[in-house]
Amino acid sequence: MATWNDITKAKNELGIDNNFTIYGQDPSTEEEYLERVKWVDFIDENGSDVYTAEPLLTWSQVITLGEGGQAEMDLNIVRKERNKLIADTDWWELPTHLPMSAERTAYRQALRDITETYTSLEDVVWPTKPSS
């Protein structure tokens, strides 16, 4: 299914400024998308929307970028937390500090790899920060 949010995310991702209207329920197939979603080309002298002959986004773009948009937002949340956790341990690498232990090195590497290991925000398991 493609919701209004999915279409909006996809159009924003591709820099499309045109508005659109969904007639009826959210489309769940390409056929329904082509039938129900109309893209505004311009507004005529009477203030009525004039629609494009062809959709400005393909069904594939809506599905990929719409759902992908949420996944990317989730990954950005993970990245932000990951970057904070790495920054909190940057002092471990200072030349005035003792060489990093294997546990600390592994912890920082696990943090760097977290967005490759997990693809869903709900599934993320954060590594345990070593005490020493």
C-alpha positions in Angstrom: 0.0 0.0 0.0 1.2 3.5 -0.8 0.0 6.1 1.7 -0.1 9.9 1.3 3.1 10.0 3.4 4.9 7.5 1.1 4.1 9.6 -2.0 5.1 12.8 -0.2 8.4 11.3 0.9 9.1 10.1 -2.6 8.3 13.4 -4.2 10.4 15.3 -1.7 13.3 12.9 -2.2 13.2 13.5 -5.9 12.6 17.3 -5.6 9.1 17.3 -7.2 7.1 20.4 -6.2 3.8 19.5 -7.8 0.9 18.6 -5.5 -1.2 15.5 -5.9 -4.6 14.2 -5.0 -5.6 10.7 -4.0 -9.2 9.8 -5.1 -10.6 7.1 -2.8 -8.5 4.8 -0.6 -4.7 4.6 -0.6 -3.6 2.6 -3.6 -2.2 -0.9 -2.9 -1.2 -1.8 -6.5 0.3 0.0 -9.4 -3.0 -0.2 -11.2 -4.8 1.5 -8.3 -2.0 4.1 -8.1 -2.3 5.0 -11.7 -6.1 5.2 -11.3 -6.4 7.1 -8.0 -3.4 9.4 -7.8 -3.5 12.6 -9.9 -0.7 15.1 -10.1 -1.5 18.8 -10.5 0.2 20.4 -13.5 -1.2 23.9 -13.0 -4.2 25.8 -11.7 -6.3 27.3 -14.5 -7.9 30.8 -14.6 -10.9 29.5 -12.7 -8.8 28.2 -9.8 -9.3 24.6 -10.8 -6.5 22.0 -10.7 -5.4 20.8 -14.1 -3.8 17.4 -13.8 -0.8 15.9 -15.7 -1.5 13.2 -18.3 1.2 11.0 -16.8 2.1 10.5 -13.1 5.2 12.3 -12.0 6.4 9.3 -9.9 6.3 5.7 -10.9 4.8 3.1 -8.5 8.3 1.7 -8.0 9.6 5.1 -6.9 6.8 5.5 -4.4 7.2 2.1 -2.9 11.0 2.3 -2.8 11.4 5.9 -1.7 8.3 6.0 0.5 9.2 3.0 2.6 12.9 3.6 2.1 12.3 7.1 3.5 11.1 5.8 6.8 14.0 3.3 6.9 16.5 6.0 6.2 15.0 8.2 9.0 15.3 5.2 11.4 18.9 4.7 10.3 19.6 8.4 10.9 18.4 8.0 14.5 20.7 5.0 14.9 23.6 6.9 13.3 23.0 9.9 15.6 23.1 7.7 18.8 26.1 5.7 17.4 28.0 8.9 16.7 27.3 10.1 20.2 28.6 6.9 21.7 31.7 6.9 19.6 32.4 10.6 20.5 32.0 9.7 24.2 35.0 7.3 23.7 37.2 9.4 21.4 39.4 10.2 24.4 40.5 6.6 24.4 42.5 7.3 21.3 44.4 10.4 22.6 48.1 10.0 22.5 48.3 11.0 26.2 46.2 7.9 27.1 47.3 4.3 27.3 46.9 2.2 24.2 43.3 1.0 23.7 42.5 -2.5 25.0 41.1 -5.1 22.6 37.7 -4.7 24.3 37.6 -1.0 23.7 38.7 -1.4 20.1 36.0 -4.1 19.5 33.4 -1.9 21.1 34.2 1.1 18.8 34.3 -1.2 15.8 30.9 -2.6 16.7 29.5 0.9 16.9 30.9 1.8 13.5 29.4 -1.4 12.0 25.9 -1.0 13.6 24.2 0.4 10.5 25.5 -2.5 8.4 24.5 -5.1 11.0 20.9 -3.8 11.7 18.4 -2.5 9.2 15.5 -1.9 11.5 15.4 0.5 14.4 13.5 -2.0 16.5 16.1 -4.7 16.1 19.2 -2.7 17.1 21.2 -4.3 19.9 23.8 -1.8 21.2 27.2 -3.2 22.2 28.1 -3.1 25.8 30.7 -0.4 26.7 33.7 -2.1 28.4 34.4 -0.9 31.9 38.1 -0.9 31.5 
